[in-house]
Amino acid sequence: MAKAPTTNEAHDTTTPSTAVPRYDQTFPTLTDKDIERLRRFGAVRRFADGEHLLEAGKLSPGMFVLLSGHVIVTQRDGMGHVTPLVEEGPGQFIGEVGQLTNRPAFVDATAEGNVECLVIPPDGIRTLLVAEADLGERIMRAMILRRVSLIQSGLSGPVLIGPATESDVIRLQGFLTRNGYPHHLVDPTSDADAADLIARYAGRDLPLVVCPDGSVLCNPHEVELAHRLGLVGRSAGQTLYDVAVVGGGPAGLSTAVYAASEGLSVIVLDARAFGGQAGASARIENYLGFPTGITGQALAGRAFVQAQKFGAEMMIPSEVKTLDCSRADGAFGLLLDCGNRVRARSVVVASGARYRRPTIENLSTFEGRGVWYWASPIEARLVASQEVVLVGGGNSAGQAAVFLSGHASKVRMMVRGTGLAASMSRYLIDRIANTENIELMTQTEIVALEGQPGLERVRWRDRKTGTETTGAIHNVFLFVGADPATGWLDGCGVNLDRTGFVVTGAPLDSYQGRRVPALESSVPGVFAVGDVRAGSVKRVGGAIGEGAQVVAALHGFLADAAHPSL
């Protein structure tokens, strides 16, 4: 993509202003006065002609504000394909949301002639976003739009090589998509370069993942891929945090935003991706302030960036295996799946709940091969013009059914109960009733899944009559109940109710006379918010509210711990 048109180029219909939506907001030009306001946050550096400011796959030193000269920005994938993106000049800046936290760059930025620029490191970027609110708003908007553009272009980040319908391709695509990470898929049956690479790695597990630095992974686990791409930041083992938030759903992200914005040092850990179950919602229409609705992924993505703006550190994916509440060294210890240990003065349990796995023989055989716990555009592509089964009667199930109805020929929505009113919002019930290709099947349950190697047939039972029916169904979506993700709390003394949810607001006598905040568990300093907490309302709005509410209790606990005699 060339630079913005000059007078002689005005007739060119492929200029950035037409090729990039909201070009002026994505690539704004700062005034001399704006740049003067930014100088205190960085240092001036000079680059010679042809020198790289950024290289795809390598750590970025921060944001570059151009003072003189021009820089060519290109997209490059691990297979060597280079695509021009934009040419930036004086008053413009280079950087996107990854530079908030010193993550690897997605683009190459090369000096065209001698270049002088102001380099603002990640901590300087975060400081300026808060200190210079109006200017920071323009910069933040541009950074977000640039990430969106990188995702939509399909020309940056790792290359996944394999058939689009292969279960491991879908697994990795889903992981990268949920984490807002640019990537693209190449089918070796239609791309000669991909076919050649497959031949070079004959006998190795597919799909192949070609990283921006040129390294190749063979069917990697999500954690391996995340570490290779630099998704997970530096080791946090040497830092004592004020708050460790376990869970990156709405409750955990809300806690991170409010705690970090109030000056607490925060680390957020999640085993897979930010957003939690809410991230799977195709459209949330009853969340305050969004009258036209918003996808769960978009809402969570905004909160994820917002938390980093205030300095919260993200370690995703990082699964917490155990919590040590002995506080032998004055801090809680969280042991991660990678073997590292995180230390924090307080802990917020926001690990949420996972969709329940029904008792169906061979269910695990078909997971990723026709059985899904998430309904995204990736799965929608697989079910185009097919009949599908969706099991579940909550809001997430309703949102998924409506979303899938726009792609599948028919959605059979099965619930064990007599209707939806007990567990679903009225607006969704009405929408389902008015969607012609959604059939609500009450008092119905799946009894068998059949096929080889993928799902080919589903057998279900009418609980009223006992009649069983078999249908040629290749895709089943399960949104059935929820089990709390609290196994990692075993042995640390946190009281759970009979179903495994965290009990908060315990009796005073267990606290030696100290007033117990409503969101604190039976272990002082360990709090619980959102779906994982016993008695929570299991709604996005409620989870976000609890994340905000718990911060006052955190301040109280941390103050008491710092001055125990007061």
C-alpha positions as CSV (number, residue, x, y, z in Angstrom):
1,M,0.0,0.0,0.0
2,A,1.4,3.4,-1.0
3,K,1.5,6.6,1.0
4,A,-1.5,9.0,1.0
5,P,-2.0,10.4,-2.5
6,T,-0.4,13.6,-3.7
7,T,-2.2,15.9,-6.2
8,N,-0.9,13.8,-9.1
9,E,-2.1,10.6,-7.5
10,A,-5.6,11.7,-6.6
11,H,-7.2,9.6,-9.3
12,D,-5.8,6.4,-7.9
13,T,-8.7,4.4,-6.4
14,T,-6.4,2.1,-4.5
15,T,-5.0,4.7,-2.2
16,P,-4.9,4.1,1.6
17,S,-7.9,6.4,2.2
18,T,-10.1,4.0,0.3
19,A,-8.3,0.7,1.0
20,V,-8.2,1.1,4.8
21,P,-11.5,1.9,6.6
22,R,-11.2,4.9,8.8
23,Y,-7.8,5.7,7.4
24,D,-7.5,9.1,9.1
25,Q,-8.1,7.6,12.5
26,T,-5.9,4.6,11.8
27,F,-2.9,6.6,10.6
28,P,-3.4,10.1,12.2
29,T,-0.9,12.9,11.8
30,L,0.1,14.6,15.0
31,T,0.8,18.3,15.2
32,D,4.1,19.9,16.3
33,K,2.3,20.8,19.6
34,D,1.2,17.2,20.0
35,I,4.7,15.9,19.5
36,E,6.1,18.4,22.1
37,R,3.7,16.9,24.6
38,L,5.0,13.5,23.9
39,R,8.7,14.2,24.2
40,R,8.9,13.8,27.9
41,F,7.7,10.1,27.5
42,G,10.5,9.0,25.2
43,A,14.0,9.6,23.7
44,V,15.1,10.6,20.2
45,R,16.8,8.0,18.0
46,R,18.1,8.1,14.5
47,F,18.0,5.4,11.8
48,A,20.0,5.2,8.6
49,D,18.6,4.4,5.2
50,G,17.4,0.8,5.1
51,E,17.7,0.2,8.8
52,H,14.9,-1.7,10.5
53,L,12.9,0.1,13.2
54,L,10.7,-3.0,13.6
55,E,11.0,-6.6,12.5
56,A,8.1,-9.0,12.4
57,G,8.4,-11.6,15.1
58,K,11.0,-9.7,17.1
59,L,10.4,-7.7,20.3
60,S,9.5,-4.0,19.7
61,P,11.1,-1.3,21.8
62,G,7.8,0.6,21.8
63,M,6.1,3.3,19.7
64,F,8.0,5.4,17.1
65,V,6.9,9.0,16.5
66,L,8.5,10.2,13.3
67,L,10.2,13.6,13.5
68,S,11.8,13.5,10.0
69,G,12.2,11.1,7.1
70,H,9.9,8.3,6.0
71,V,9.4,4.7,7.0
72,I,8.0,1.9,4.8
73,V,5.7,-0.5,6.8
74,T,5.1,-3.9,5.3
75,Q,3.4,-7.1,6.4
76,R,5.5,-10.4,6.2
77,D,4.5,-13.9,7.1
78,G,6.9,-16.8,8.0
79,M,6.8,-18.1,4.4
80,G,8.4,-14.9,3.1
81,H,5.4,-13.3,1.6
82,V,5.7,-9.5,1.9
83,T,2.8,-7.1,1.4
84,P,3.2,-3.3,1.5
85,L,1.0,-1.7,4.2
86,V,1.7,2.0,4.4
87,E,4.4,4.7,4.2
88,E,4.5,7.0,7.2
89,G,6.2,10.4,7.5
90,P,6.8,13.3,9.9
91,G,4.0,13.6,12.5
92,Q,2.9,10.0,12.2
93,F,3.7,7.1,14.5
94,I,4.3,3.4,14.2
95,G,2.8,1.0,16.8
96,E,-0.3,-1.0,17.7
97,V,-1.7,-2.5,20.9
98,G,1.1,-5.1,21.2
99,Q,3.5,-2.2,22.0
100,L,1.6,-1.5,25.2
101,T,3.3,-4.6,26.7
102,N,6.6,-5.1,24.7
103,R,5.2,-7.9,22.6
104,P,6.8,-8.9,19.2
105,A,6.0,-6.8,16.2
106,F,3.6,-8.0,13.4
107,V,5.2,-5.8,10.7
108,D,8.5,-4.7,9.3
109,A,9.3,-1.0,9.5
110,T,12.2,0.2,7.4
111,A,13.8,3.6,7.1
112,E,13.6,5.2,3.7
113,G,16.4,7.6,3.8
114,N,17.7,9.0,7.2
115,V,15.0,8.9,9.9
116,E,14.8,10.7,13.2
117,C,12.1,9.6,15.6
118,L,10.9,9.7,19.2
119,V,10.9,6.2,20.7
120,I,8.4,5.8,23.6
121,P,8.9,2.5,25.5
122,P,5.8,0.5,26.6
123,D,5.7,1.9,30.2
124,G,6.0,5.4,28.6
125,I,3.1,4.7,26.3
126,R,0.9,3.6,29.2
127,T,1.9,6.7,31.2
128,L,1.1,9.1,28.3
129,L,-2.3,7.4,27.6
130,V,-3.3,8.3,31.1
131,A,-1.5,11.7,31.5
132,E,-2.5,13.1,28.1
133,A,-6.1,12.0,27.9
134,D,-7.2,13.6,24.7
135,L,-4.0,12.9,22.8
136,G,-3.9,9.4,24.4
137,E,-7.5,8.7,23.1
138,R,-6.4,9.4,19.5
139,I,-3.3,7.2,19.9
140,M,-5.2,4.3,21.6
141,R,-7.9,4.4,18.9
142,A,-5.3,4.2,16.2
143,M,-3.5,1.3,17.9
144,I,-6.8,-0.7,18.2
145,L,-7.8,0.0,14.6
146,R,-4.4,-1.2,13.4
147,R,-4.7,-4.5,15.3
148,V,-8.2,-4.9,13.8
149,S,-6.8,-4.2,10.3
150,L,-4.0,-6.7,10.8
151,I,-6.5,-9.4,11.8
152,Q,-8.8,-8.7,8.9
153,S,-6.0,-8.5,6.3
154,G,-5.0,-12.2,6.9
155,L,-1.4,-11.3,5.8
156,S,0.4,-11.1,9.2
157,G,1.3,-13.4,12.0
158,P,1.7,-17.2,11.9
159,V,0.6,-19.2,8.9
160,L,-1.4,-22.3,9.6
161,I,-1.0,-25.0,6.9
162,G,-3.7,-27.7,6.7
163,P,-7.2,-28.4,5.6
164,A,-9.8,-25.9,7.0
165,T,-12.0,-28.7,8.3
166,E,-9.2,-30.5,10.2
167,S,-9.9,-30.5,13.9
168,D,-6.4,-29.4,15.0
169,V,-6.5,-26.5,12.4
170,I,-9.9,-25.4,14.0
171,R,-8.4,-25.8,17.5
172,L,-5.4,-23.5,16.7
173,Q,-7.5,-21.1,14.7
174,G,-9.9,-20.8,17.6
175,F,-7.1,-20.2,20.1
176,L,-5.5,-17.4,18.0
177,T,-8.9,-15.8,17.2
178,R,-10.0,-15.8,20.8
179,N,-6.7,-14.1,21.8
180,G,-7.1,-11.5,19.1
181,Y,-3.9,-12.6,17.3
182,P,-3.5,-12.0,13.6
183,H,-2.9,-15.2,11.5
184,H,-4.0,-16.9,8.3
185,L,-4.8,-20.3,7.0
186,V,-3.3,-21.8,3.8
187,D,-4.7,-25.0,2.3
188,P,-1.8,-27.2,0.8
189,T,-4.2,-28.5,-1.8
190,S,-4.4,-25.1,-3.4
191,D,-1.1,-23.4,-2.5
192,A,2.1,-24.7,-4.1
193,D,4.4,-23.2,-1.4
194,A,2.3,-24.8,1.3
195,A,2.4,-28.2,-0.5
196,D,6.2,-28.0,-0.8
197,L,6.5,-27.3,2.9
198,I,4.2,-30.2,3.8
199,A,6.4,-32.5,1.6
200,R,9.5,-31.3,3.5
201,Y,7.9,-32.2,6.8
202,A,6.5,-35.6,5.6
203,G,5.7,-37.9,8.5
204,R,5.3,-35.1,11.0
205,D,2.0,-34.2,12.7
206,L,-0.2,-31.7,10.9
207,P,-1.1,-28.8,10.8
208,L,2.2,-27.0,10.4
209,V,2.5,-23.5,11.9
210,V,5.0,-21.2,10.3
211,C,5.9,-18.4,12.7
212,P,6.9,-14.9,11.6
213,D,10.6,-15.7,12.5
214,G,10.5,-18.6,10.0
215,S,10.5,-21.4,12.6
216,V,8.0,-24.2,12.0
217,L,5.9,-26.0,14.6
218,C,4.2,-29.3,14.0
219,N,0.7,-29.4,15.4
220,P,1.7,-27.5,18.6
221,H,-0.1,-27.3,21.8
222,E,-1.6,-23.9,22.4
223,V,0.9,-23.1,25.2
224,E,3.9,-24.0,23.0
225,L,2.5,-21.8,20.2
226,A,1.9,-18.9,22.6
227,H,5.4,-19.0,24.0
228,R,7.0,-19.2,20.5
229,L,4.9,-16.2,19.3
230,G,5.6,-14.2,22.5
231,L,2.0,-14.1,23.5
232,V,3.1,-14.7,27.1
233,G,5.3,-12.0,28.5
234,R,8.4,-12.3,30.6
235,S,8.5,-14.6,33.6
236,A,6.7,-13.0,36.5
237,G,8.5,-15.0,39.2
238,Q,10.6,-12.1,40.5
239,T,7.7,-9.7,41.0
240,L,5.5,-9.5,44.1
241,Y,2.1,-8.3,42.8
242,D,-0.6,-6.6,44.9
243,V,-3.2,-8.7,43.2
244,A,-3.2,-11.9,41.1
245,V,-6.4,-12.4,39.2
246,V,-7.1,-15.9,38.1
247,G,-9.4,-15.9,35.1
248,G,-9.7,-13.5,32.1
249,G,-13.4,-13.4,31.7
250,P,-15.6,-10.3,32.4
251,A,-15.2,-10.6,36.1
252,G,-11.4,-11.0,36.0
253,L,-10.9,-8.2,33.4
254,S,-13.1,-5.9,35.3
255,T,-11.1,-6.5,38.4
256,A,-7.9,-5.9,36.5
257,V,-9.2,-2.6,35.0
258,Y,-10.4,-1.1,38.3
259,A,-7.5,-2.4,40.4
260,A,-4.8,-1.3,38.0
261,S,-6.4,2.1,37.4
262,E,-6.3,2.7,41.1
263,G,-2.6,2.0,41.4
264,L,-2.4,-1.6,42.3
265,S,0.1,-3.9,40.6
266,V,-2.0,-6.6,38.9
267,I,-1.3,-9.8,37.0
268,V,-4.0,-11.7,35.1
269,L,-3.7,-15.4,34.4
270,D,-6.0,-17.5,32.2
271,A,-5.6,-21.1,30.9
272,R,-6.7,-20.3,27.4
273,A,-7.9,-16.9,26.3
274,F,-9.4,-13.7,27.6
275,G,-13.2,-13.5,27.5
276,G,-14.2,-16.7,29.2
277,Q,-17.7,-18.1,28.4
278,A,-18.8,-14.6,27.5
279,G,-16.3,-14.5,24.7
280,A,-18.3,-17.2,23.0
281,S,-21.4,-15.0,22.9
282,A,-22.3,-14.1,19.3
283,R,-24.1,-11.0,20.4
284,I,-24.9,-9.6,23.8
285,E,-27.9,-7.3,23.5
286,N,-28.9,-6.6,27.1
287,Y,-25.6,-5.2,28.4
288,L,-25.9,-1.6,29.5
289,G,-24.8,1.0,27.0
290,F,-24.8,-1.1,23.9
291,P,-28.3,-0.7,22.4
292,T,-27.4,-2.4,19.1
293,G,-25.5,-5.2,20.9
294,I,-21.9,-6.3,20.9
295,T,-20.2,-9.6,20.5
296,G,-18.7,-11.2,23.6
297,Q,-15.3,-11.2,21.8
298,A,-15.4,-7.5,21.1
299,L,-16.5,-6.6,24.6
300,A,-13.7,-8.8,26.1
301,G,-11.2,-7.5,23.7
302,R,-11.8,-3.9,24.7
303,A,-11.5,-4.7,28.4
304,F,-8.3,-6.7,27.7
305,V,-6.7,-3.7,26.1
306,Q,-8.1,-1.3,28.7
307,A,-6.5,-3.4,31.5
308,Q,-3.1,-3.2,29.8
309,K,-3.5,0.5,29.3
310,F,-3.5,0.9,33.1
311,G,-0.5,-1.5,33.5
312,A,-2.1,-4.8,34.3
313,E,0.2,-7.6,33.2
314,M,-1.3,-10.4,31.2
315,M,0.0,-14.0,31.2
316,I,-2.4,-15.8,28.8
317,P,-2.4,-18.7,28.3
318,S,-1.0,-19.7,31.8
319,E,-2.9,-22.3,33.8
320,V,-2.8,-22.1,37.6
321,K,-2.3,-25.6,38.9
322,T,-2.3,-24.9,42.7
323,L,-2.7,-22.1,45.1
324,D,-0.4,-22.0,48.2
325,C,-2.2,-20.1,51.0
326,S,0.4,-20.7,53.7
327,R,2.0,-17.3,53.0
328,A,5.2,-18.6,54.4
329,D,7.1,-15.7,52.8
330,G,4.2,-13.2,53.3
331,A,2.6,-13.8,49.9
332,F,0.3,-16.3,48.2
333,G,2.0,-18.6,45.7
334,L,0.4,-19.6,42.4
335,L,2.1,-22.6,40.7
336,L,1.7,-22.4,36.9
337,D,1.6,-25.3,34.4
338,C,4.9,-24.1,33.0
339,G,6.5,-24.6,36.4
340,N,6.9,-20.9,37.2
341,R,5.6,-19.5,40.4
342,V,3.7,-16.2,40.8
343,R,3.7,-14.4,44.1
344,A,0.9,-12.0,45.1
345,R,-0.3,-10.2,48.3
346,S,-3.9,-11.0,47.4
347,V,-5.8,-13.3,45.0
348,V,-9.0,-12.8,43.1
349,V,-10.6,-16.1,42.0
350,A,-12.4,-15.3,38.7
351,S,-11.8,-18.6,37.0
352,G,-15.5,-19.0,36.1
353,A,-17.2,-22.1,35.1
354,R,-16.9,-24.5,32.2
355,Y,-19.7,-26.0,30.1
356,R,-20.6,-29.4,31.4
357,R,-19.8,-32.5,29.4
358,P,-23.0,-34.6,29.2
359,T,-22.7,-38.3,30.0
360,I,-22.7,-39.5,26.4
361,E,-20.6,-42.5,25.4
362,N,-17.7,-41.7,23.1
363,L,-18.3,-37.9,23.6
364,S,-14.5,-37.3,23.8
365,T,-14.0,-39.1,20.6
366,F,-15.9,-36.5,18.7
367,E,-14.7,-33.3,20.5
368,G,-13.2,-31.2,17.8
369,R,-14.6,-33.6,15.2
370,G,-18.2,-32.5,15.2
371,V,-18.8,-31.7,18.9
372,W,-18.2,-28.1,19.8
373,Y,-18.4,-25.9,22.9
374,W,-18.1,-22.6,21.1
375,A,-19.9,-21.1,18.1
376,S,-17.7,-18.7,16.2
377,P,-17.4,-17.8,12.5
378,I,-14.9,-20.7,12.3
379,E,-17.5,-23.3,13.2
380,A,-20.2,-21.4,11.2
381,R,-18.1,-22.0,8.1
382,L,-18.2,-25.7,8.8
383,V,-22.0,-25.9,9.2
384,A,-23.0,-23.9,6.1
385,S,-26.3,-25.3,4.7
386,Q,-26.2,-28.2,7.1
387,E,-28.6,-29.3,9.9
388,V,-27.1,-29.0,13.4
389,V,-28.0,-29.8,16.9
390,L,-27.5,-27.4,19.8
391,V,-28.0,-28.5,23.4
392,G,-28.7,-26.0,26.2
393,G,-31.2,-23.5,27.4
394,G,-29.2,-20.5,28.8
395,N,-28.5,-17.2,27.3
396,S,-25.2,-18.4,25.7
397,A,-27.1,-21.3,24.1
398,G,-29.8,-18.9,22.8
399,Q,-27.2,-16.5,21.3
400,A,-25.4,-19.4,19.7
401,A,-28.7,-20.8,18.2
402,V,-29.6,-17.4,16.7
403,F,-26.1,-17.0,15.3
404,L,-25.9,-20.5,13.8
405,S,-29.4,-20.1,12.2
406,G,-27.8,-17.6,9.9
407,H,-25.5,-20.2,8.5
408,A,-27.0,-23.7,9.0
409,S,-30.1,-24.9,7.1
410,K,-31.7,-25.9,10.5
411,V,-30.9,-25.7,14.1
412,R,-32.4,-28.3,16.4
413,M,-32.3,-26.7,19.9
414,M,-32.7,-29.4,22.5
415,V,-33.4,-28.9,26.2
416,R,-34.3,-31.4,28.9
417,G,-36.8,-29.1,30.5
418,T,-40.3,-28.0,29.4
419,G,-39.2,-24.6,28.0
420,L,-36.7,-21.8,28.1
421,A,-38.3,-19.3,30.4
422,A,-36.5,-20.4,33.6
423,S,-33.0,-19.8,32.2
424,M,-33.1,-17.4,29.2
425,S,-33.8,-13.7,28.7
426,R,-37.2,-12.9,27.2
427,Y,-35.8,-11.1,24.1
428,L,-33.9,-14.3,23.1
429,I,-36.9,-16.5,23.7
430,D,-38.9,-14.3,21.4
431,R,-36.2,-14.2,18.8
432,I,-35.8,-18.0,18.7
433,A,-39.6,-18.4,18.4
434,N,-39.6,-16.1,15.4
435,T,-36.6,-17.7,13.6
436,E,-38.0,-20.2,11.1
437,N,-35.1,-22.5,11.0
438,I,-34.7,-23.0,14.7
439,E,-36.8,-25.9,16.1
440,L,-37.1,-25.9,19.9
441,M,-37.3,-29.5,21.1
442,T,-38.2,-29.6,24.8
443,Q,-37.8,-32.6,27.0
444,T,-35.3,-34.0,24.6
445,E,-31.8,-35.4,25.2
446,I,-29.0,-36.9,23.1
447,V,-28.4,-40.5,23.8
448,A,-25.7,-41.5,21.2
449,L,-23.1,-40.1,18.8
450,E,-21.9,-42.2,15.9
451,G,-19.5,-41.9,13.0
452,Q,-15.9,-42.6,11.9
453,P,-13.7,-40.7,12.2
454,G,-15.9,-37.7,12.6
455,L,-19.5,-37.3,13.7
456,E,-22.0,-38.6,11.2
457,R,-25.2,-39.4,13.1
458,V,-26.9,-38.3,16.4
459,R,-29.6,-40.3,18.2
460,W,-31.9,-38.4,20.6
461,R,-34.7,-39.4,22.9
462,D,-38.1,-37.7,23.6
463,R,-38.2,-37.9,27.4
464,K,-42.0,-37.7,27.4
465,T,-42.6,-40.7,25.1
466,G,-39.3,-42.6,25.2
467,T,-39.2,-42.5,21.4
468,E,-35.7,-42.4,19.9
469,T,-34.8,-40.8,16.6
470,T,-31.6,-40.9,14.6
471,G,-30.6,-38.0,12.3
472,A,-27.7,-37.4,9.9
473,I,-26.1,-34.7,12.0
474,H,-22.4,-33.8,11.6
475,N,-22.1,-31.0,14.1
476,V,-23.4,-30.7,17.7
477,F,-23.0,-27.6,19.9
478,L,-23.0,-28.2,23.7
479,F,-23.9,-25.3,26.0
480,V,-25.1,-27.4,28.9
481,G,-24.9,-26.1,32.5
482,A,-21.6,-25.2,34.0
483,D,-19.1,-26.7,36.5
484,P,-17.0,-24.2,38.5
485,A,-13.3,-24.2,37.7
486,T,-12.1,-24.5,41.2
487,G,-10.0,-27.7,41.2
488,W,-6.8,-25.6,41.5
489,L,-8.0,-24.4,45.0
490,D,-7.8,-27.9,46.5
491,G,-5.8,-27.9,49.8
492,C,-5.6,-24.2,50.4
493,G,-8.6,-23.9,52.8
494,V,-11.0,-22.0,50.6
495,N,-14.6,-23.1,51.4
496,L,-16.7,-24.4,48.5
497,D,-20.4,-25.2,48.4
498,R,-21.6,-28.7,47.6
499,T,-21.4,-28.0,43.8
500,G,-17.9,-26.6,44.0
501,F,-18.6,-22.8,43.8
502,V,-16.6,-20.5,46.1
503,V,-18.4,-19.4,49.3
504,T,-17.9,-15.8,50.2
505,G,-18.8,-13.6,53.1
506,A,-18.1,-16.3,55.7
507,P,-19.1,-16.0,59.4
508,L,-17.1,-13.5,61.5
509,D,-15.8,-16.1,64.0
510,S,-13.6,-17.6,61.2
511,Y,-11.9,-14.2,60.9
512,Q,-11.0,-13.6,64.5
513,G,-13.5,-10.6,64.8
514,R,-12.5,-8.9,61.5
515,R,-15.3,-7.6,59.3
516,V,-15.6,-9.9,56.3
517,P,-16.3,-8.3,52.9
518,A,-19.1,-9.9,50.9
519,L,-16.7,-11.1,48.2
520,E,-14.0,-12.5,50.4
521,S,-13.6,-16.2,50.8
522,S,-12.9,-18.2,54.0
523,V,-9.2,-17.5,53.5
524,P,-8.4,-13.8,54.2
525,G,-6.9,-12.2,51.1
526,V,-8.6,-14.6,48.7
527,F,-11.6,-13.2,47.0
528,A,-14.1,-14.5,44.4
529,V,-16.0,-12.8,41.7
530,G,-18.3,-13.7,38.8
531,D,-19.6,-17.1,37.8
532,V,-17.2,-19.0,40.1
533,R,-18.7,-17.4,43.2
534,A,-21.6,-19.2,45.0
535,G,-24.7,-17.0,44.7
536,S,-23.6,-14.8,41.8
537,V,-26.2,-14.0,39.1
538,K,-24.3,-15.6,36.2
539,R,-24.6,-12.6,33.9
540,V,-21.9,-10.5,32.2
541,G,-23.2,-7.3,33.9
542,G,-23.1,-8.9,37.3
543,A,-19.6,-10.3,36.8
544,I,-18.3,-6.9,35.7
545,G,-20.0,-5.2,38.7
546,E,-18.4,-7.7,41.1
547,G,-15.0,-7.1,39.5
548,A,-15.4,-3.4,40.3
549,Q,-16.8,-4.0,43.8
550,V,-14.0,-6.3,44.9
551,V,-11.4,-3.6,44.5
552,A,-12.5,-1.7,47.6
553,A,-12.2,-4.9,49.6
554,L,-8.7,-5.4,48.1
555,H,-7.6,-2.0,49.2
556,G,-8.9,-2.7,52.7
557,F,-7.1,-6.1,53.0
558,L,-3.8,-4.8,51.6
559,A,-3.9,-1.8,54.0
560,D,-4.6,-4.1,57.0
561,A,-1.8,-6.4,55.9
562,A,0.6,-3.5,55.6
563,H,-0.4,-2.1,59.1
564,P,-1.6,-5.1,61.1
565,S,-1.6,-3.1,64.4
566,L,-3.9,-0.3,63.2
